[in-house]
Amino acid sequence: MNHVPLSDELERIGREIVDSAYRVHKELGPGLLESVYEECMIYDLRRKGLKVDEQVYVSIEFDGQVLTRNKLRIDMLVEDEVIVENKAVVEMNPLFQSQILTYLKLSKKRLGYLINYNVPLIKNGIKRFVV
């Protein structure tokens, strides 16, 4: 399957997200709550001048109708383009990957990151998704 390459701007935003994840993990290490890492990531990305929205609701469209009873929330939406889902778990559940792929599909975004901070090396906790 051939996908259109990501724009330079999306790639730049992605690099900033990964850089912030490394910075936060280096300073705090593993073992804290997801909300702590999320707050630090938001702070660091905003400090870099990026727009970050948190706990963003995603509309569910089914059979041509937008349904509002159940609401899904993205942890972070950076520059209205890149989804970031933060975790602080011992083991990654395959459901988390399905979750971010679904968020990308429903929100019509192309780039997302699933970041687990509860790892000794953060490089092992970052997974990038492009659709």
C-alpha positions in Angstrom: 0.0 0.0 0.0 1.5 3.3 -1.0 0.7 6.3 1.2 1.4 9.9 0.5 4.4 10.9 2.5 3.8 13.1 5.5 4.4 16.8 5.1 7.6 18.4 6.4 5.5 20.2 9.0 3.9 17.0 10.3 7.4 15.4 10.5 8.7 18.5 12.4 5.8 18.3 14.9 6.5 14.6 15.3 10.1 15.2 16.1 9.2 17.8 18.7 6.8 15.3 20.3 9.5 12.6 20.5 12.0 15.1 21.8 9.7 16.2 24.5 8.9 12.6 25.5 12.7 12.0 25.8 13.1 15.1 27.9 10.2 14.3 30.2 11.3 10.7 30.7 14.9 11.7 31.3 13.9 14.1 34.0 11.2 12.0 35.7 12.0 8.4 34.9 9.4 5.6 35.0 7.0 4.8 37.7 4.7 7.9 37.9 1.0 8.3 36.9 0.1 8.9 33.3 -1.4 12.3 34.2 2.0 13.5 35.5 3.7 12.7 32.2 0.9 14.2 30.2 1.0 17.4 32.1 4.8 17.7 31.6 4.5 16.9 27.9 1.8 19.6 27.5 4.0 22.1 29.3 7.1 21.2 27.3 5.4 21.3 23.9 3.7 24.6 24.7 7.1 25.9 25.8 8.3 25.1 22.3 5.5 27.2 20.9 3.2 24.3 19.8 -0.5 24.4 20.3 -1.6 21.5 22.5 -5.2 20.6 23.2 -5.8 18.1 25.9 -8.6 15.5 26.5 -10.1 16.3 23.0 -13.5 14.7 22.3 -13.7 12.7 19.0 -17.0 12.4 17.3 -18.4 9.0 16.4 -20.0 8.9 13.0 -22.1 5.8 12.2 -24.5 5.3 9.3 -24.1 8.9 8.3 -25.1 10.2 11.7 -22.9 11.9 14.4 -23.6 10.1 17.6 -23.1 12.0 20.9 -24.1 9.6 23.7 -20.6 8.0 24.0 -17.6 10.2 23.7 -14.0 9.2 23.0 -11.2 11.4 24.2 -7.7 11.9 22.8 -5.1 12.6 25.4 -3.4 15.3 23.4 -3.9 16.8 20.0 -0.8 18.8 18.9 -1.2 21.6 16.3 -4.7 20.2 15.4 -2.9 17.5 13.5 -1.0 14.9 15.6 -2.6 12.6 18.2 -0.6 11.6 21.3 -1.8 8.9 23.6 0.1 8.6 26.9 0.4 5.5 29.0 2.3 4.5 32.1 1.8 0.8 32.2 3.9 -2.3 32.9 2.8 -4.0 29.7 1.4 -2.5 26.5 -2.0 -4.0 25.6 -2.6 -4.5 21.9 -5.9 -2.7 22.5 -3.9 0.6 22.9 -2.7 0.3 19.4 -6.2 -0.3 18.1 -7.3 2.7 20.1 -4.9 5.1 18.5 -5.6 3.7 15.1 -9.3 4.2 15.6 -8.7 7.8 16.9 -6.7 8.5 13.8 -9.5 7.1 11.6 -12.4 8.9 13.3 -10.5 12.2 13.5 -9.2 11.9 10.0 -5.6 12.6 11.1 -2.6 10.9 9.7 0.0 10.8 12.4 -0.1 9.6 16.0 2.1 8.5 18.8 1.5 6.0 21.6 4.0 6.7 24.4 4.5 4.5 27.4 6.6 6.2 30.1 6.9 3.1 32.3 10.0 1.8 30.6 13.7 2.0 31.5 14.5 3.4 28.0 11.9 5.7 26.5 12.9 4.7 22.9 11.3 1.4 23.8 8.1 3.1 24.8 7.4 5.2 21.8 5.4 3.9 18.9 4.6 6.0 15.8 1.5 5.4 13.6 1.0 6.8 10.1 -2.2 6.2 8.2 
